[in-house]
Amino acid sequence: MKFALILLVLFVSTALNAQSGWATVKDNKTGSCQMSVPPSWSMIPGTPGQVASPEHLMSVLLSGYPRSAVPMTDAEKRELGAEKIIENSSERWIYAGKPTTQNVITYHVNVPGAKHVCAAELAVKVGHSEDEIKKIAATVGSSK
């Protein structure tokens, strides 16, 4: 129980610290989802819900159809091409696909909500800080 409480406190403090000085974007279709990115990431003018990684690769935030708040099944992992699972819980899916021949890896974040799913696709070069990706993923969710 103490361990779970410590993890919860660390997760909440990471999510709160991640947003200090970060830019917040909302999805371009409904505005019902948001995520925050660090200052090294760039907003793309005229394209709501899209940002560029420090490597100048486009990433996107979307609002989609609702899904049950459950972990991914093995069948869903195969269907989605999840090569590396970072988090697979009822609150959040974070996974990465295979790197492309251009040495780009896309991390996928999927957070269920009552009326929609907030989904982010974060494209970065292989070797980009996975810790930073996790901090960004912690900010994906319903707009406040």
C-alpha positions as CSV (number, residue, x, y, z in Angstrom):
1,M,0.0,0.0,0.0
2,K,2.8,2.4,0.9
3,F,4.5,1.6,-2.4
4,A,1.3,2.4,-4.4
5,L,0.9,5.7,-2.5
6,I,4.5,6.7,-3.3
7,L,4.0,5.9,-7.0
8,L,0.8,7.9,-7.0
9,V,2.5,10.9,-5.4
10,L,5.5,10.6,-7.9
11,F,3.1,10.4,-10.8
12,V,1.0,13.4,-9.8
13,S,4.1,15.5,-9.0
14,T,5.6,14.5,-12.4
15,A,2.4,15.5,-14.2
16,L,2.2,18.8,-12.4
17,N,5.9,19.6,-12.9
18,A,5.8,18.7,-16.5
19,Q,3.4,21.5,-17.2
20,S,5.4,24.3,-15.6
21,G,6.5,26.5,-18.5
22,W,5.1,24.0,-21.1
23,A,2.8,24.9,-23.9
24,T,-0.7,23.4,-24.0
25,V,-2.4,22.3,-27.2
26,K,-6.0,21.1,-27.8
27,D,-7.2,18.8,-30.5
28,N,-8.3,20.5,-33.7
29,K,-11.7,18.8,-34.1
30,T,-13.5,19.3,-30.8
31,G,-11.1,21.0,-28.4
32,S,-12.1,18.4,-25.8
33,C,-8.6,16.9,-25.5
34,Q,-5.4,18.6,-24.4
35,M,-1.7,17.9,-23.8
36,S,1.3,19.9,-22.8
37,V,4.7,19.9,-24.4
38,P,8.1,21.3,-23.2
39,P,9.6,24.5,-24.6
40,S,11.9,22.5,-26.9
41,W,8.8,21.4,-28.8
42,S,7.3,23.9,-31.3
43,M,3.7,24.9,-32.0
44,I,2.8,24.7,-35.7
45,P,1.0,28.0,-36.6
46,G,-2.5,27.5,-38.1
47,T,-2.6,23.8,-37.2
48,P,-4.4,23.2,-33.9
49,G,-3.6,20.0,-32.2
50,Q,-0.2,19.6,-34.0
51,V,3.2,20.3,-32.6
52,A,6.8,19.6,-33.8
53,S,9.3,17.7,-31.8
54,P,12.9,19.1,-31.3
55,E,13.8,17.0,-34.4
56,H,11.2,18.9,-36.4
57,L,8.8,15.9,-36.7
58,M,5.1,16.5,-36.6
59,S,3.1,15.1,-33.7
60,V,-0.7,15.3,-33.3
61,L,-3.4,15.2,-30.6
62,L,-6.8,13.8,-31.6
63,S,-10.2,13.3,-30.0
64,G,-11.8,10.0,-31.0
65,Y,-14.6,7.5,-30.3
66,P,-14.9,6.3,-26.7
67,R,-13.4,3.0,-25.6
68,S,-13.8,1.0,-22.4
69,A,-11.4,1.9,-19.6
70,V,-9.5,-1.4,-19.7
71,P,-5.9,-2.4,-20.5
72,M,-5.1,-3.4,-24.1
73,T,-5.6,-7.0,-24.9
74,D,-3.0,-9.1,-26.7
75,A,-5.1,-8.9,-29.9
76,E,-5.3,-5.1,-29.7
77,K,-1.5,-5.0,-29.2
78,R,-1.0,-7.0,-32.3
79,E,-3.6,-5.0,-34.3
80,L,-2.1,-1.7,-33.2
81,G,1.5,-2.7,-34.0
82,A,2.6,-2.1,-30.4
83,E,6.2,-3.2,-30.4
84,K,7.1,-1.7,-27.0
85,I,4.5,-1.3,-24.2
86,I,5.3,1.5,-21.7
87,E,2.0,1.6,-19.9
88,N,-1.0,-0.6,-20.3
89,S,-3.6,0.3,-17.7
90,S,-7.3,1.2,-17.6
91,E,-6.2,4.9,-17.3
92,R,-3.7,5.1,-20.2
93,W,-2.1,3.2,-23.0
94,I,1.4,4.2,-24.0
95,Y,3.2,2.2,-26.6
96,A,5.6,2.6,-29.5
97,G,5.7,1.0,-32.9
98,K,8.7,-0.2,-34.9
99,P,11.2,2.5,-35.9
100,T,10.9,3.5,-39.5
101,T,13.8,3.3,-42.0
102,Q,14.3,7.1,-41.4
103,N,15.1,6.3,-37.7
104,V,11.8,7.8,-36.5
105,I,9.7,6.2,-33.8
106,T,6.1,7.1,-33.0
107,Y,4.8,6.8,-29.4
108,H,1.1,6.4,-29.1
109,V,-0.9,7.7,-26.1
110,N,-4.5,6.7,-25.6
111,V,-6.6,8.0,-22.6
112,P,-10.3,7.1,-22.3
113,G,-12.8,9.6,-21.2
114,A,-16.6,9.6,-20.6
115,K,-17.5,10.7,-24.1
116,H,-14.3,10.3,-26.2
117,V,-10.7,9.1,-26.3
118,C,-7.8,11.5,-26.2
119,A,-5.0,10.2,-28.4
120,A,-1.6,11.5,-29.2
121,E,1.0,10.4,-31.7
122,L,4.4,11.7,-30.8
123,A,7.0,11.3,-33.5
124,V,10.6,11.6,-32.5
125,K,14.0,10.3,-33.7
126,V,15.2,7.0,-32.1
127,G,17.1,7.8,-29.0
128,H,14.9,10.8,-28.0
129,S,14.3,10.8,-24.2
130,E,11.7,8.3,-23.3
131,D,11.4,10.0,-20.0
132,E,10.3,13.2,-21.8
133,I,7.7,11.2,-23.8
134,K,6.3,9.8,-20.5
135,K,6.0,13.3,-19.0
136,I,4.2,14.5,-22.1
137,A,2.0,11.4,-22.1
138,A,1.0,12.2,-18.4
139,T,-0.5,15.5,-19.7
140,V,-2.8,13.9,-22.3
141,G,-6.4,14.0,-21.3
142,S,-9.7,15.8,-21.4
143,S,-9.6,19.6,-21.7
144,K,-9.9,21.6,-18.5
